[in-house]
Amino acid sequence: ASPSAFLPQRHIANDKLGRARFVDALIVGIRRSWEDPATHGAIFGVSGTIGTGKTSVLNFLVERIIGESASSPPIIIRIDPWPIRGAAIQKHLLFEIQAGLAEHYNYSGINSLVADYANIIETGWPRLSMPSVIREALGVGPTSLENEVAEIADVLKRINSNTLIIIDDLDRLLPLELYSLIRQVDHLRGLPQITFLLSYDPETTPINFAKASRFMDAKLT
């Protein structure tokens, strides 16, 4: 087989494994979560071991939703959490959401957004020393996670559009990174008109989360 045969498929027309029915059923659930305020913040999952086509399913889903919603498409933000490692992962998640929303709204906090990402980079790669220089040039100070979540909530209310946050490759994260990310997602569930779709390995991800949970419990006792 050619190397391209092992790469994620981008278009549902190329699906040869009958995944369209699953994709359509998943879209129905996501749309229902948008329609009912009581289910805003719902979290859906696509699980499968490495190489089973999770990313292809996500590609098909995005293509289908956009195709079905040409007149009023939802906001879809795709996030790969693994390029930024360690303690910066929560800030990375918020940055990606803010950056995705900025494509649909004149986000007034863009200077702070750029400066915060500089801080993420330094936390992920401590040898780089950029945040203080960038913050000084932009004239902004550091912001807390709580303030950034409040800013995202305000932008979502102003946009008033259904939003899908897709987070792929959770199984690539280390246990404490996974724990931090999942806790942050749970914290964001209260935001208006937002739904999460997580992609993960059903064998390794629960084990890694449980390991991190036990470690955190022991640390707090």
Buried (B, 14 or more C-beta within 10 A) or exposed (E): EEEEEEEEBEEBEEBEEEBBEBBBEBBEEBBEBBEEEEEBBBBBBBBBEEEEBBBBBBBBBBBBBEEEBEEEBBBBBBBBBBEBBBEBBBBBBBBBBBBBBBEBEEBEBBBBBBBBBBBBBBBBBEEEEBBEEBBEEBEBEEBEEEEBBEBBBEBBEEBEBBBBBBBBBBBBBBBBBBBBBBBBBEBBEEBBBBBBBBBBBEEBBEEBBEBBBEEBEEEEE
